[in-house]
Amino acid sequence: MTDAAAPTAPVDVFAKVRGHEREEQLKMAREAGLLPYFHVQESAALPVVVMEGAERVQLGSNNYLGLTSDPRVVAAAHAAIDAYGTGLTGSRLLNGTIPPHLELEHEIAAWMGTEDAMVFTTGHQANVGTLGTILSPGDTVIADSGDHASILDGCLLSRANLRPFRHNRIGKLEQQLQRAANDGGGVLVVVDGVFSMEGDIAPLREISELCAKHGARLMVDEAHGAGVLGARGAGTAELLGVEDRVDLRMGTFSKSLASCGGFIAGASDVVDYLRISSRSFLFTASGVPAAVGAALAALRIVRSDEGPPLLRAVLDNARYLRDGLEALGYAVVQPQALPEGAPGGATDVVTPIVPVLVGDDWKAVLLWRALFDGGVFVNTALHPAVPPSGALLRTSVMATHTREHLDRALDVFGRVKREFEAEHGPLPGPGAHGA
Ligand SMILES: Cc1ncc(COP(=O)(O)O)c(C=O)c1O
């Protein structure tokens, strides 16, 4: 009941939840059984999973090294629960730090080759808590338009001047660096190492050179690069030989490291500052023992002699799936050329994210459904997650997919394409990506 005399809000703050732009579309998709989101996985995160009562080849996870069910990782999570319980009920600052947090920070710093590292409860919080703290309102942050949402959230939270540049356009980055020099504050460039939807990598050599030339600091989000790229699996910066030119390296445990949590690695004075000032670190409960124990065990596997074969396996699988999809006539990305003299002598790379361009949103969900019914799960990215008419099916592989799993998925992709095109007309073909 409102008091007639009291000033009242002109609109109900909940009004936006009714009749919004996407409501009708969502309703139609749900009624037609075409909603590609919120499907329930009823088994462990393996290369083949049970979803809604049937087996599906899992081409929609970020479990790149397949370590979520590795017996050593599972045992480490159990051991951490036995030793420290199910939760810590407090911030890292107060009662939420246990020895595995410190061991993990120490090992991440050694892995990244940085002076220090700190562990956050999620990767999202690592980005928000780093960018929102290290940037101030007078500073400028220059971000790639394809950067992850958590990077944008951190930039907005900081209230620094935000100067975006078009995805991977080095010329546009340089323009923004020139403009930023007159903004009057410090300048930070922040990019994904591997972009989460397209799977392409940032040209970190050129980016780091430009940062040095214009006196800007560089932060790289290695969520999809760490545990995947480089001889040590230390990410895109390692692959491209620019580790010493990246000031801050962010990563997550929710992909190759088979757990949940995030980190930032860099110089000890910067990390120490974040430890006492980062609000998403200080004002939230610390990562639970099972999550930290699992991430530590997974990291130890990556850094052991078993790491390199696992990294090779996931990259080989990515190339096999990409080539297979292209041979079937799908629009997939081309292998990305590496600069001359990249460590290890590789000339190009296919990351574990292999997007299939569809274009039209409805075609993408129809194709998703046909694949799902055929026994393959993939992720669907529709506008606004991708540009208009840029709908794509995001496939991703694990080191533990066998050729049999991938062939099974490719068979389904082949059959579905023939049936789909007979009914709905042609899908974009090879070469359409990036056109
Ligand atoms: C590029 C990128 N950065 C950050 C994150 C956030 O990581 P987390 O899942 O640990 O919150 C993700 C995960 O979705 C990501 O893809």
The ligand as an ORCA input file, in Angstrom:
! r2SCAN-3c Opt
* xyz 0 1
  C      37.727    -14.957    -21.741
  C      37.096    -15.223    -20.401
  N      37.474    -14.470    -19.356
  C      36.944    -14.662    -18.139
  C      35.997    -15.645    -17.910
  C      35.418    -15.792    -16.547
  O      35.901    -16.944    -15.921
  P      35.100    -17.737    -14.819
  O      34.243    -18.743    -15.511
  O      36.173    -18.372    -14.012
  O      34.302    -16.754    -14.032
  C      35.612    -16.465    -18.963
  C      34.635    -17.552    -18.743
  O      33.536    -17.558    -19.169
  C      36.153    -16.234    -20.248
  O      35.768    -16.975    -21.300
*
